[in-house]
Amino acid sequence: MEIPSLDMILFLLAAGFVAAFVDSVVGGGGLVTVPALLMTGLAPGLALGTNKFGGTLSSLTSSASFFASGKVEGKLVARLFPLSFAGAALGTYTVQRIPSEFLRPLVVCMLAVILVYTLLKKNWTGSGRANEGLSRKSGLIVAAAAVVIGFYDGFFGPGTGSFLLFVFLLAGFDFVRASGNAKVLNLGSNAASLLLFALFHSIDYGYGLFLGAAMIAGAWTGSRVAIRKGAAYVKPLFIVVTTVLIGKQLWDLWRG
């Protein structure tokens, strides 16, 4: 385990905090942390594993924060968590055998649809869904989405937080509660991928511990801001991050 220099530690702390602050609410933290880790000189495989280490700590922190504030449907996510975990484990296993890059054009289209729909939908400010529960049909759809998006997170990854949040919005939850539910499922998919990265010794714990510490602080701060400010904060952030994700995927397509 290599201990980074002081300059590198400060760089990792800054990148981790900023990434987790955003990621704790709507996802997209990997847009900051993966390039940051690559800039430190880590090999791509180690950068991805180390990012997943920090991302799992971030998801755990933000999930706990949303739970403590009563913004998570405990019984629902308890049923969905294993599905997300299993889907991600299968996705991570599959990507070892099948290249994932063919998904990029599809992801761009899906994110664009989500962005347009969110911009046009004016009344996603709170539905009271917390006390109503889901119908059998809606429950089955959300369960299937947990598996599919979990698989996607393990297989490819970009936009996972946006996809999960959007599913819960469609199911009738308000932005803050949808964000809380999404973070718990994202924790499941992150944990599954992290386990496999650890088994393949693809994590640099020297870098990961500093990154993870900063991401814990950023996730706690970001989730508290989201809970306090509500949809007026979460929806614009969701739109910005989704737009950036689309731009990033288009840039990668153009370069490729």
ZAKOL-820026 format. One record per residue: residue number from 0; y, z, x of N, C-alpha, C in turn. Coordinates in nm, 2 decimals. Layout:
<pt NUM; <Y; Z; X>; <Y; Z; X>; <Y; Z; X>> ...
END
This chain:
<pt 0; <-0.12; 0.00; 0.09>; <0.00; 0.00; 0.00>; <0.12; 0.00; 0.09>> <pt 1; <0.21; -0.10; 0.07>; <0.33; -0.11; 0.16>; <0.44; -0.05; 0.09>> <pt 2; <0.52; 0.04; 0.16>; <0.64; 0.10; 0.11>; <0.76; 0.01; 0.14>> <pt 3; <0.83; -0.04; 0.03>; <0.94; -0.13; 0.06>; <1.06; -0.06; 0.13>> <pt 4; <1.14; -0.14; 0.18>; <1.26; -0.09; 0.25>; <1.36; -0.04; 0.14>> <pt 5; <1.46; 0.04; 0.19>; <1.56; 0.09; 0.10>; <1.63; -0.01; 0.02>> <pt 6; <1.67; -0.12; 0.08>; <1.74; -0.23; 0.01>; <1.65; -0.29; -0.10>> <pt 7; <1.52; -0.30; -0.06>; <1.42; -0.36; -0.16>; <1.40; -0.26; -0.28>> <pt 8; <1.40; -0.13; -0.24>; <1.38; -0.03; -0.35>; <1.50; -0.04; -0.45>> <pt 9; <1.62; -0.05; -0.40>; <1.74; -0.05; -0.49>; <1.73; -0.18; -0.57>> <pt 10; <1.69; -0.29; -0.51>; <1.68; -0.42; -0.58>; <1.58; -0.40; -0.70>> <pt 11; <1.46; -0.34; -0.67>; <1.35; -0.33; -0.77>; <1.40; -0.23; -0.88>> <pt 12; <1.47; -0.13; -0.84>; <1.52; -0.03; -0.94>; <1.62; -0.10; -1.04>> <pt 13; <1.71; -0.18; -0.98>; <1.81; -0.25; -1.07>; <1.74; -0.35; -1.16>> <pt 14; <1.65; -0.44; -1.10>; <1.58; -0.54; -1.18>; <1.49; -0.48; -1.29>> <pt 15; <1.42; -0.37; -1.25>; <1.33; -0.30; -1.35>; <1.41; -0.24; -1.46>> <pt 16; <1.52; -0.18; -1.43>; <1.60; -0.11; -1.54>; <1.65; -0.22; -1.64>> <pt 17; <1.71; -0.32; -1.59>; <1.77; -0.43; -1.68>; <1.66; -0.49; -1.76>> <pt 18; <1.55; -0.53; -1.69>; <1.44; -0.60; -1.76>; <1.39; -0.51; -1.88>> <pt 19; <1.36; -0.38; -1.85>; <1.30; -0.29; -1.95>; <1.40; -0.26; -2.06>> <pt 20; <1.52; -0.25; -2.03>; <1.62; -0.23; -2.13>; <1.61; -0.33; -2.24>> <pt 21; <1.60; -0.46; -2.21>; <1.59; -0.56; -2.30>; <1.45; -0.57; -2.36>> <pt 22; <1.35; -0.56; -2.27>; <1.21; -0.57; -2.31>; <1.17; -0.47; -2.41>> <pt 23; <1.23; -0.35; -2.40>; <1.19; -0.24; -2.49>; <1.22; -0.27; -2.64>> <pt 24; <1.31; -0.37; -2.66>; <1.35; -0.40; -2.80>; <1.29; -0.53; -2.84>> <pt 25; <1.30; -0.64; -2.77>; <1.26; -0.77; -2.82>; <1.17; -0.84; -2.72>> <pt 26; <1.13; -0.78; -2.61>; <1.05; -0.85; -2.51>; <1.14; -0.93; -2.42>> <pt 27; <1.07; -1.01; -2.33>; <1.14; -1.10; -2.24>; <1.17; -1.04; -2.10>> <pt 28; <1.13; -0.92; -2.08>; <1.16; -0.85; -1.95>; <1.10; -0.93; -1.83>> <pt 29; <0.99; -1.00; -1.85>; <0.93; -1.08; -1.74>; <1.02; -1.19; -1.69>> <pt 30; <1.12; -1.23; -1.77>; <1.22; -1.33; -1.72>; <1.30; -1.27; -1.60>> <pt 31; <1.31; -1.14; -1.59>; <1.38; -1.08; -1.48>; <1.29; -1.03; -1.37>> <pt 32; <1.18; -0.96; -1.41>; <1.09; -0.89; -1.31>; <1.01; -0.99; -1.23>> <pt 33; <0.95; -1.09; -1.30>; <0.86; -1.18; -1.22>; <0.94; -1.26; -1.11>> <pt 34; <1.06; -1.32; -1.14>; <1.14; -1.38; -1.03>; <1.18; -1.28; -0.93>> <pt 35; <1.22; -1.16; -0.97>; <1.26; -1.05; -0.88>; <1.14; -1.02; -0.78>> <pt 36; <1.02; -1.00; -0.83>; <0.91; -0.97; -0.75>; <0.87; -1.09; -0.65>> <pt 37; <0.89; -1.21; -0.70>; <0.86; -1.32; -0.62>; <0.97; -1.33; -0.50>> <pt 38; <1.09; -1.29; -0.53>; <1.20; -1.29; -0.43>; <1.17; -1.19; -0.32>> <pt 39; <1.09; -1.08; -0.35>; <1.06; -0.98; -0.25>; <0.95; -1.04; -0.15>> <pt 40; <0.89; -1.15; -0.18>; <0.79; -1.21; -0.09>; <0.65; -1.19; -0.13>> <pt 41; <0.63; -1.12; -0.25>; <0.49; -1.10; -0.30>; <0.43; -1.24; -0.33>> <pt 42; <0.30; -1.25; -0.31>; <0.23; -1.37; -0.36>; <0.23; -1.37; -0.51>> <pt 43; <0.22; -1.49; -0.57>; <0.23; -1.50; -0.71>; <0.13; -1.42; -0.79>> <pt 44; <0.01; -1.41; -0.74>; <-0.09; -1.33; -0.81>; <-0.06; -1.18; -0.81>> <pt 45; <-0.01; -1.13; -0.69>; <0.03; -0.99; -0.68>; <0.16; -0.97; -0.76>> <pt 46; <0.25; -1.06; -0.77>; <0.37; -1.05; -0.84>; <0.34; -1.03; -0.99>> <pt 47; <0.25; -1.11; -1.04>; <0.21; -1.10; -1.19>; <0.14; -0.97; -1.22>> <pt 48; <0.05; -0.93; -1.13>; <-0.01; -0.80; -1.15>; <0.08; -0.68; -1.14>> <pt 49; <0.17; -0.68; -1.04>; <0.27; -0.58; -1.03>; <0.36; -0.57; -1.15>> <pt 50; <0.40; -0.69; -1.19>; <0.49; -0.70; -1.31>; <0.42; -0.64; -1.43>> <pt 51; <0.29; -0.67; -1.45>; <0.21; -0.61; -1.56>; <0.21; -0.46; -1.55>> <pt 52; <0.20; -0.41; -1.43>; <0.20; -0.26; -1.41>; <0.33; -0.20; -1.46>> <pt 53; <0.44; -0.26; -1.42>; <0.57; -0.21; -1.47>; <0.59; -0.23; -1.62>> <pt 54; <0.54; -0.35; -1.66>; <0.56; -0.38; -1.81>; <0.48; -0.29; -1.90>> <pt 55; <0.36; -0.24; -1.85>; <0.28; -0.15; -1.93>; <0.35; -0.01; -1.94>> <pt 56; <0.41; 0.03; -1.83>; <0.48; 0.16; -1.83>; <0.60; 0.15; -1.92>> <pt 57; <0.67; 0.03; -1.92>; <0.78; 0.01; -2.01>; <0.74; 0.01; -2.15>> <pt 58; <0.63; -0.06; -2.18>; <0.58; -0.06; -2.32>; <0.54; 0.08; -2.37>> <pt 59; <0.48; 0.15; -2.28>; <0.43; 0.29; -2.32>; <0.55; 0.38; -2.35>> <pt 60; <0.66; 0.37; -2.27>; <0.78; 0.45; -2.29>; <0.85; 0.41; -2.42>> <pt 61; <0.87; 0.28; -2.44>; <0.94; 0.24; -2.56>; <0.86; 0.27; -2.68>> <pt 62; <0.73; 0.25; -2.68>; <0.64; 0.28; -2.79>; <0.65; 0.43; -2.83>> <pt 63; <0.65; 0.52; -2.72>; <0.66; 0.66; -2.75>; <0.80; 0.70; -2.81>> <pt 64; <0.90; 0.63; -2.77>; <1.04; 0.65; -2.82>; <1.05; 0.61; -2.96>> <pt 65; <0.99; 0.50; -3.00>; <1.00; 0.45; -3.14>; <0.91; 0.54; -3.22>> <pt 66; <0.80; 0.58; -3.17>; <0.71; 0.68; -3.24>; <0.78; 0.81; -3.28>> <pt 67; <0.85; 0.86; -3.17>; <0.92; 0.99; -3.19>; <1.03; 0.98; -3.29>> <pt 68; <1.08; 0.86; -3.31>; <1.19; 0.85; -3.41>; <1.14; 0.80; -3.54>> <pt 69; <1.01; 0.80; -3.56>; <0.96; 0.76; -3.69>; <0.98; 0.61; -3.73>> <pt 70; <0.99; 0.53; -3.62>; <1.01; 0.38; -3.65>; <0.89; 0.30; -3.62>> <pt 71; <0.77; 0.36; -3.63>; <0.64; 0.29; -3.61>; <0.55; 0.33; -3.73>> <pt 72; <0.48; 0.23; -3.78>; <0.38; 0.25; -3.88>; <0.25; 0.29; -3.82>> <pt 73; <0.23; 0.42; -3.80>; <0.12; 0.48; -3.72>; <-0.02; 0.43; -3.77>> <pt 74; <-0.05; 0.44; -3.90>; <-0.18; 0.40; -3.94>; <-0.20; 0.25; -3.92>> <pt 75; <-0.10; 0.17; -3.95>; <-0.11; 0.02; -3.93>; <-0.14; -0.02; -3.79>> <pt 76; <-0.05; 0.03; -3.70>; <-0.07; -0.01; -3.56>; <-0.19; 0.05; -3.49>> <pt 77; <-0.24; 0.16; -3.54>; <-0.37; 0.22; -3.49>; <-0.48; 0.12; -3.52>> <pt 78; <-0.48; 0.05; -3.63>; <-0.58; -0.05; -3.66>; <-0.56; -0.17; -3.59>> <pt 79; <-0.43; -0.21; -3.56>; <-0.41; -0.34; -3.49>; <-0.42; -0.33; -3.34>> <pt 80; <-0.40; -0.21; -3.28>; <-0.39; -0.19; -3.14>; <-0.52; -0.24; -3.07>> <pt 81; <-0.64; -0.20; -3.12>; <-0.76; -0.26; -3.06>; <-0.78; -0.41; -3.06>> <pt 82; <-0.72; -0.47; -3.17>; <-0.73; -0.61; -3.19>; <-0.64; -0.68; -3.08>> <pt 83; <-0.52; -0.63; -3.06>; <-0.43; -0.68; -2.96>; <-0.49; -0.66; -2.82>> <pt 84; <-0.55; -0.55; -2.79>; <-0.62; -0.52; -2.66>; <-0.73; -0.62; -2.64>> <pt 85; <-0.82; -0.64; -2.74>; <-0.93; -0.73; -2.72>; <-0.89; -0.87; -2.71>> <pt 86; <-0.79; -0.91; -2.78>; <-0.74; -1.05; -2.77>; <-0.68; -1.08; -2.63>> <pt 87; <-0.61; -0.98; -2.58>; <-0.55; -1.00; -2.44>; <-0.66; -1.00; -2.34>> <pt 88; <-0.76; -0.92; -2.35>; <-0.87; -0.92; -2.25>; <-0.94; -1.05; -2.25>> <pt 89; <-0.96; -1.11; -2.37>; <-1.03; -1.24; -2.38>; <-0.94; -1.35; -2.32>> <pt 90; <-0.81; -1.34; -2.35>; <-0.71; -1.43; -2.30>; <-0.70; -1.43; -2.15>> <pt 91; <-0.70; -1.31; -2.09>; <-0.69; -1.30; -1.94>; <-0.82; -1.35; -1.88>> <pt 92; <-0.93; -1.33; -1.94>; <-1.06; -1.38; -1.89>; <-1.06; -1.53; -1.90>> <pt 93; <-1.01; -1.59; -2.01>; <-1.02; -1.73; -2.03>; <-0.93; -1.81; -1.93>> <pt 94; <-0.81; -1.75; -1.90>; <-0.72; -1.82; -1.82>; <-0.77; -1.84; -1.67>> <pt 95; <-0.87; -1.76; -1.64>; <-0.94; -1.78; -1.51>; <-1.01; -1.91; -1.50>> <pt 96; <-1.04; -1.97; -1.62>; <-1.13; -2.08; -1.62>; <-1.06; -2.21; -1.68>> <pt 97; <-0.95; -2.19; -1.75>; <-0.88; -2.30; -1.81>; <-0.73; -2.29; -1.78>> <pt 98; <-0.67; -2.39; -1.73>; <-0.52; -2.39; -1.70>; <-0.44; -2.36; -1.82>> <pt 99; <-0.34; -2.28; -1.81>; <-0.26; -2.24; -1.93>; <-0.14; -2.33; -1.95>> <pt 100; <-0.10; -2.41; -1.86>; <0.03; -2.48; -1.86>; <0.04; -2.58; -1.98>> <pt 101; <-0.07; -2.62; -2.04>; <-0.07; -2.71; -2.15>; <0.00; -2.65; -2.27>> <pt 102; <0.01; -2.51; -2.27>; <0.07; -2.44; -2.38>; <0.22; -2.45; -2.38>> <pt 103; <0.28; -2.48; -2.27>; <0.43; -2.47; -2.26>; <0.50; -2.55; -2.37>> <pt 104; <0.47; -2.68; -2.39>; <0.54; -2.75; -2.49>; <0.53; -2.69; -2.63>> <pt 105; <0.41; -2.64; -2.66>; <0.39; -2.58; -2.79>; <0.47; -2.45; -2.81>> <pt 106; <0.48; -2.37; -2.70>; <0.56; -2.25; -2.70>; <0.70; -2.28; -2.73>> <pt 107; <0.76; -2.38; -2.66>; <0.90; -2.42; -2.68>; <0.92; -2.45; -2.83>> <pt 108; <0.83; -2.52; -2.89>; <0.85; -2.56; -3.03>; <0.84; -2.44; -3.12>> <pt 109; <0.75; -2.35; -3.10>; <0.73; -2.23; -3.18>; <0.85; -2.14; -3.17>> <pt 110; <0.90; -2.12; -3.04>; <1.02; -2.03; -3.02>; <1.14; -2.10; -3.09>> <pt 111; <1.15; -2.23; -3.09>; <1.26; -2.29; -3.16>; <1.26; -2.27; -3.31>> <pt 112; <1.14; -2.28; -3.37>; <1.13; -2.25; -3.51>; <1.17; -2.11; -3.54>> <pt 113; <1.12; -2.02; -3.46>; <1.16; -1.88; -3.48>; <1.31; -1.86; -3.47>> <pt 114; <1.37; -1.92; -3.37>; <1.51; -1.90; -3.36>; <1.59; -1.96; -3.48>> <pt 115; <1.56; -2.08; -3.52>; <1.62; -2.14; -3.64>; <1.60; -2.06; -3.76>> <pt 116; <1.48; -2.01; -3.79>; <1.45; -1.93; -3.90>; <1.53; -1.80; -3.90>> <pt 117; <1.54; -1.74; -3.79>; <1.61; -1.61; -3.78>; <1.76; -1.63; -3.80>> <pt 118; <1.81; -1.74; -3.75>; <1.96; -1.77; -3.77>; <1.99; -1.80; -3.92>> <pt 119; <1.90; -1.86; -3.98>; <1.92; -1.90; -4.12>; <1.89; -1.78; -4.22>> <pt 120; <1.80; -1.69; -4.18>; <1.77; -1.58; -4.26>; <1.87; -1.47; -4.26>> <pt 121; <1.94; -1.45; -4.36>; <2.06; -1.36; -4.36>; <2.03; -1.21; -4.40>> <pt 122; <1.91; -1.19; -4.46>; <1.89; -1.05; -4.52>; <1.79; -0.97; -4.45>> <pt 123; <1.77; -1.00; -4.32>; <1.67; -0.91; -4.24>; <1.75; -0.79; -4.19>> <pt 124; <1.79; -0.70; -4.27>; <1.86; -0.58; -4.23>; <1.79; -0.45; -4.27>> <pt 125; <1.68; -0.46; -4.34>; <1.61; -0.34; -4.37>; <1.55; -0.36; -4.51>> <pt 126; <1.42; -0.34; -4.53>; <1.35; -0.36; -4.65>; <1.29; -0.24; -4.71>> <pt 127; <1.28; -0.13; -4.64>; <1.21; -0.01; -4.70>; <1.06; -0.03; -4.69>> <pt 128; <1.01; -0.12; -4.61>; <0.87; -0.14; -4.61>; <0.79; -0.02; -4.56>> <pt 129; <0.86; 0.07; -4.49>; <0.79; 0.19; -4.43>; <0.71; 0.26; -4.53>> <pt 130; <0.75; 0.27; -4.66>; <0.68; 0.35; -4.76>; <0.60; 0.27; -4.85>> <pt 131; <0.59; 0.14; -4.83>; <0.52; 0.05; -4.92>; <0.38; 0.01; -4.87>> <pt 132; <0.36; -0.01; -4.74>; <0.24; -0.06; -4.69>; <0.23; -0.21; -4.71>> <pt 133; <0.12; -0.27; -4.66>; <0.10; -0.41; -4.67>; <-0.01; -0.45; -4.78>> <pt 134; <0.01; -0.56; -4.84>; <-0.10; -0.61; -4.93>; <-0.22; -0.65; -4.84>> <pt 135; <-0.33; -0.66; -4.91>; <-0.46; -0.70; -4.84>; <-0.44; -0.83; -4.76>> <pt 136; <-0.38; -0.93; -4.83>; <-0.35; -1.06; -4.77>; <-0.26; -1.05; -4.65>> <pt 137; <-0.15; -0.98; -4.66>; <-0.06; -0.96; -4.55>; <-0.12; -0.88; -4.44>> <pt 138; <-0.20; -0.78; -4.47>; <-0.27; -0.71; -4.37>; <-0.37; -0.79; -4.29>> <pt 139; <-0.44; -0.88; -4.35>; <-0.53; -0.97; -4.28>; <-0.45; -1.07; -4.19>> <pt 140; <-0.34; -1.12; -4.24>; <-0.26; -1.21; -4.16>; <-0.21; -1.14; -4.04>> <pt 141; <-0.16; -1.02; -4.06>; <-0.10; -0.95; -3.94>; <-0.21; -0.91; -3.84>> <pt 142; <-0.33; -0.88; -3.89>; <-0.45; -0.85; -3.81>; <-0.49; -0.97; -3.73>> <pt 143; <-0.49; -1.09; -3.79>; <-0.52; -1.21; -3.72>; <-0.41; -1.24; -3.62>> <pt 144; <-0.29; -1.22; -3.65>; <-0.18; -1.24; -3.56>; <-0.19; -1.15; -3.44>> <pt 145; <-0.24; -1.03; -3.46>; <-0.25; -0.93; -3.34>; <-0.35; -0.99; -3.24>> <pt 146; <-0.46; -1.04; -3.29>; <-0.56; -1.10; -3.20>; <-0.51; -1.22; -3.13>> <pt 147; <-0.45; -1.31; -3.21>; <-0.41; -1.44; -3.15>; <-0.30; -1.42; -3.05>> <pt 148; <-0.20; -1.34; -3.09>; <-0.08; -1.31; -3.00>; <-0.13; -1.23; -2.87>> <pt 149; <-0.22; -1.14; -2.90>; <-0.28; -1.07; -2.78>; <-0.35; -1.16; -2.69>> <pt 150; <-0.43; -1.26; -2.74>; <-0.49; -1.36; -2.66>; <-0.39; -1.44; -2.58>> <pt 151; <-0.28; -1.48; -2.65>; <-0.18; -1.56; -2.59>; <-0.11; -1.48; -2.48>> <pt 152; <-0.09; -1.35; -2.50>; <-0.03; -1.27; -2.39>; <-0.11; -1.26; -2.27>> <pt 153; <-0.25; -1.25; -2.29>; <-0.33; -1.25; -2.17>; <-0.35; -1.39; -2.11>> <pt 154; <-0.34; -1.49; -2.19>; <-0.36; -1.63; -2.14>; <-0.24; -1.69; -2.08>> <pt 155; <-0.12; -1.67; -2.14>; <0.00; -1.73; -2.09>; <0.12; -1.64; -2.09>> <pt 156; <0.16; -1.58; -2.20>; <0.25; -1.47; -2.20>; <0.40; -1.48; -2.24>> <pt 157; <0.47; -1.58; -2.20>; <0.62; -1.58; -2.23>; <0.64; -1.59; -2.38>> <pt 158; <0.73; -1.50; -2.43>; <0.76; -1.49; -2.57>; <0.68; -1.40; -2.65>> <pt 159; <0.58; -1.33; -2.59>; <0.49; -1.24; -2.67>; <0.57; -1.14; -2.76>> <pt 160; <0.67; -1.08; -2.70>; <0.75; -0.98; -2.78>; <0.82; -1.04; -2.89>> <pt 161; <0.87; -1.16; -2.87>; <0.94; -1.24; -2.98>; <0.84; -1.27; -3.09>> <pt 162; <0.72; -1.32; -3.06>; <0.62; -1.36; -3.16>; <0.58; -1.24; -3.24>> <pt 163; <0.55; -1.12; -3.17>; <0.51; -1.00; -3.24>; <0.62; -0.95; -3.34>> <pt 164; <0.74; -0.95; -3.29>; <0.85; -0.90; -3.37>; <0.87; -0.99; -3.49>> <pt 165; <0.86; -1.12; -3.47>; <0.87; -1.22; -3.58>; <0.76; -1.20; -3.69>> <pt 166; <0.64; -1.17; -3.65>; <0.53; -1.15; -3.74>; <0.56; -1.03; -3.83>> <pt 167; <0.61; -0.92; -3.77>; <0.64; -0.80; -3.85>; <0.76; -0.82; -3.94>> <pt 168; <0.85; -0.90; -3.89>; <0.97; -0.94; -3.98>; <0.92; -1.01; -4.10>> <pt 169; <0.83; -1.11; -4.08>; <0.77; -1.19; -4.19>; <0.69; -1.10; -4.29>> <pt 170; <0.63; -0.99; -4.23>; <0.55; -0.90; -4.32>; <0.64; -0.81; -4.40>> <pt 171; <0.77; -0.81; -4.37>; <0.87; -0.74; -4.46>; <0.93; -0.62; -4.39>> <pt 172; <0.91; -0.59; -4.26>; <0.97; -0.48; -4.20>; <1.11; -0.52; -4.15>> <pt 173; <1.20; -0.41; -4.14>; <1.33; -0.44; -4.09>; <1.32; -0.46; -3.94>> <pt 174; <1.43; -0.50; -3.88>; <1.43; -0.53; -3.73>; <1.39; -0.41; -3.64>> <pt 175; <1.44; -0.29; -3.67>; <1.41; -0.18; -3.58>; <1.26; -0.14; -3.60>> <pt 176; <1.21; -0.13; -3.72>; <1.07; -0.10; -3.74>; <0.98; -0.21; -3.69>> <pt 177; <1.02; -0.33; -3.71>; <0.94; -0.44; -3.66>; <0.93; -0.44; -3.51>> <pt 178; <1.04; -0.40; -3.44>; <1.05; -0.39; -3.30>; <0.95; -0.28; -3.25>> <pt 179; <0.96; -0.16; -3.32>; <0.87; -0.05; -3.29>; <0.72; -0.09; -3.30>> <pt 180; <0.68; -0.15; -3.41>; <0.54; -0.19; -3.43>; <0.50; -0.29; -3.32>> <pt 181; <0.59; -0.39; -3.29>; <0.56; -0.49; -3.19>; <0.54; -0.43; -3.05>> <pt 182; <0.62; -0.33; -3.02>; <0.61; -0.27; -2.88>; <0.47; -0.20; -2.87>> <pt 183; <0.42; -0.14; -2.98>; <0.29; -0.07; -2.97>; <0.18; -0.18; -2.94>> <pt 184; <0.19; -0.29; -3.02>; <0.09; -0.39; -3.00>; <0.10; -0.46; -2.86>> <pt 185; <0.22; -0.47; -2.81>; <0.25; -0.53; -2.68>; <0.19; -0.43; -2.57>> <pt 186; <0.19; -0.30; -2.60>; <0.13; -0.21; -2.51>; <-0.02; -0.23; -2.50>> <pt 187; <-0.08; -0.26; -2.61>; <-0.22; -0.29; -2.61>; <-0.26; -0.41; -2.53>> <pt 188; <-0.18; -0.52; -2.55>; <-0.21; -0.64; -2.47>; <-0.18; -0.63; -2.32>> <pt 189; <-0.07; -0.55; -2.29>; <-0.03; -0.53; -2.16>; <-0.14; -0.44; -2.09>> <pt 190; <-0.19; -0.34; -2.16>; <-0.29; -0.25; -2.10>; <-0.42; -0.33; -2.06>> <pt 191; <-0.46; -0.42; -2.15>; <-0.58; -0.50; -2.13>; <-0.57; -0.59; -2.01>> <pt 192; <-0.45; -0.65; -2.00>; <-0.43; -0.74; -1.88>; <-0.42; -0.66; -1.75>> <pt 193; <-0.35; -0.54; -1.76>; <-0.33; -0.46; -1.65>; <-0.47; -0.41; -1.59>> <pt 194; <-0.56; -0.38; -1.68>; <-0.69; -0.33; -1.64>; <-0.76; -0.44; -1.56>> <pt 195; <-0.75; -0.57; -1.60>; <-0.82; -0.68; -1.53>; <-0.75; -0.71; -1.40>> <pt 196; <-0.62; -0.70; -1.40>; <-0.54; -0.72; -1.27>; <-0.59; -0.61; -1.17>> <pt 197; <-0.61; -0.49; -1.22>; <-0.65; -0.38; -1.13>; <-0.79; -0.40; -1.08>> <pt 198; <-0.88; -0.45; -1.16>; <-1.01; -0.48; -1.12>; <-1.02; -0.58; -1.01>> <pt 199; <-0.92; -0.68; -1.02>; <-0.92; -0.78; -0.92>; <-0.83; -0.75; -0.80>> <pt 200; <-0.78; -0.62; -0.80>; <-0.69; -0.58; -0.69>; <-0.57; -0.66; -0.67>> <pt 201; <-0.51; -0.70; -0.79>; <-0.39; -0.79; -0.79>; <-0.26; -0.71; -0.82>> <pt 202; <-0.25; -0.58; -0.78>; <-0.13; -0.50; -0.80>; <-0.09; -0.44; -0.67>> <pt 203; <0.04; -0.45; -0.64>; <0.10; -0.39; -0.52>; <0.16; -0.26; -0.57>> <pt 204; <0.09; -0.15; -0.55>; <0.14; -0.02; -0.61>; <0.27; 0.03; -0.54>> <pt 205; <0.29; -0.01; -0.41>; <0.41; 0.03; -0.34>; <0.53; -0.02; -0.41>> <pt 206; <0.53; -0.15; -0.44>; <0.64; -0.21; -0.52>; <0.64; -0.16; -0.67>> <pt 207; <0.51; -0.16; -0.72>; <0.50; -0.13; -0.86>; <0.55; 0.01; -0.90>> <pt 208; <0.53; 0.11; -0.82>; <0.57; 0.24; -0.85>; <0.73; 0.25; -0.87>> <pt 209; <0.80; 0.19; -0.78>; <0.95; 0.19; -0.79>; <0.99; 0.10; -0.91>> <pt 210; <0.93; -0.01; -0.93>; <0.96; -0.10; -1.04>; <0.93; -0.02; -1.17>> <pt 211; <0.81; 0.04; -1.18>; <0.77; 0.11; -1.30>; <0.86; 0.23; -1.33>> <pt 212; <0.91; 0.30; -1.23>; <1.00; 0.41; -1.26>; <1.13; 0.37; -1.32>> <pt 213; <1.18; 0.25; -1.27>; <1.30; 0.20; -1.32>; <1.28; 0.15; -1.46>> <pt 214; <1.16; 0.09; -1.49>; <1.13; 0.03; -1.62>; <1.11; 0.14; -1.72>> <pt 215; <1.06; 0.26; -1.68>; <1.05; 0.37; -1.77>; <1.19; 0.41; -1.82>> <pt 216; <1.28; 0.42; -1.72>; <1.42; 0.46; -1.76>; <1.49; 0.36; -1.84>> <pt 217; <1.47; 0.23; -1.81>; <1.53; 0.12; -1.89>; <1.47; 0.12; -2.03>> <pt 218; <1.34; 0.13; -2.04>; <1.28; 0.13; -2.17>; <1.32; 0.24; -2.26>> <pt 219; <1.33; 0.36; -2.21>; <1.38; 0.48; -2.29>; <1.52; 0.45; -2.33>> <pt 220; <1.61; 0.41; -2.24>; <1.75; 0.38; -2.28>; <1.76; 0.27; -2.38>> <pt 221; <1.69; 0.16; -2.36>; <1.70; 0.05; -2.45>; <1.65; 0.08; -2.59>> <pt 222; <1.54; 0.15; -2.60>; <1.48; 0.18; -2.73>; <1.57; 0.28; -2.81>> <pt 223; <1.63; 0.38; -2.73>; <1.72; 0.47; -2.80>; <1.84; 0.40; -2.85>> <pt 224; <1.90; 0.30; -2.78>; <2.01; 0.23; -2.83>; <1.97; 0.15; -2.95>> <pt 225; <1.86; 0.09; -2.95>; <1.81; 0.01; -3.06>; <1.79; 0.09; -3.19>> <pt 226; <1.74; 0.21; -3.17>; <1.71; 0.30; -3.28>; <1.85; 0.35; -3.34>> <pt 227; <1.94; 0.38; -3.26>; <2.07; 0.43; -3.30>; <2.16; 0.32; -3.37>> <pt 228; <2.16; 0.20; -3.31>; <2.25; 0.09; -3.36>; <2.18; 0.00; -3.47>> <pt 229; <2.05; 0.00; -3.47>; <1.98; -0.07; -3.58>; <1.99; -0.22; -3.57>> <pt 230; <1.98; -0.29; -3.68>; <1.97; -0.44; -3.69>; <2.09; -0.50; -3.63>> <pt 231; <2.20; -0.44; -3.64>; <2.33; -0.50; -3.59>; <2.32; -0.52; -3.44>> <pt 232; <2.23; -0.45; -3.37>; <2.21; -0.47; -3.23>; <2.08; -0.55; -3.20>> <pt 233; <1.97; -0.52; -3.27>; <1.84; -0.58; -3.24>; <1.84; -0.73; -3.27>> <pt 234; <1.90; -0.77; -3.39>; <1.90; -0.91; -3.43>; <1.97; -1.00; -3.33>> <pt 235; <2.10; -0.97; -3.29>; <2.16; -1.06; -3.19>; <2.09; -1.06; -3.05>> <pt 236; <2.03; -0.95; -3.01>; <1.95; -0.94; -2.89>; <1.83; -1.03; -2.90>> <pt 237; <1.76; -1.02; -3.01>; <1.65; -1.11; -3.04>; <1.68; -1.26; -3.03>> <pt 238; <1.80; -1.29; -3.09>; <1.84; -1.43; -3.08>; <1.87; -1.48; -2.94>> <pt 239; <1.94; -1.39; -2.86>; <1.98; -1.43; -2.73>; <1.85; -1.44; -2.64>> <pt 240; <1.76; -1.35; -2.65>; <1.64; -1.35; -2.56>; <1.55; -1.47; -2.60>> <pt 241; <1.54; -1.50; -2.73>; <1.46; -1.62; -2.77>; <1.52; -1.75; -2.72>> <pt 242; <1.65; -1.75; -2.72>; <1.72; -1.87; -2.67>; <1.70; -1.89; -2.52>> <pt 243; <1.71; -1.78; -2.45>; <1.68; -1.78; -2.30>; <1.54; -1.82; -2.28>> <pt 244; <1.45; -1.77; -2.35>; <1.31; -1.81; -2.33>; <1.28; -1.96; -2.35>> <pt 245; <1.35; -2.01; -2.46>; <1.34; -2.16; -2.48>; <1.39; -2.23; -2.36>> <pt 246; <1.51; -2.19; -2.31>; <1.57; -2.26; -2.20>; <1.49; -2.25; -2.08>> <pt 247; <1.42; -2.13; -2.05>; <1.34; -2.12; -1.94>; <1.21; -2.21; -1.94>> <pt 248; <1.15; -2.22; -2.06>; <1.04; -2.30; -2.08>; <1.07; -2.45; -2.06>> <pt 249; <1.19; -2.49; -2.12>; <1.24; -2.63; -2.10>; <1.27; -2.66; -1.96>> <pt 250; <1.32; -2.57; -1.88>; <1.35; -2.59; -1.74>; <1.22; -2.60; -1.66>> <pt 251; <1.12; -2.52; -1.69>; <1.00; -2.54; -1.62>; <0.93; -2.67; -1.66>> <pt 252; <0.94; -2.71; -1.78>; <0.89; -2.84; -1.82>; <0.96; -2.96; -1.74>> <pt 253; <1.09; -2.95; -1.73>; <1.17; -3.05; -1.66>; <1.13; -3.06; -1.52>> <pt 254; <1.12; -2.94; -1.46>; <1.09; -2.93; -1.31>; <0.94; -2.98; -1.29>> <pt 255; <0.85; -2.96; -1.38>; <0.71; -3.00; -1.36>; <0.69; -3.14; -1.38>> 
END
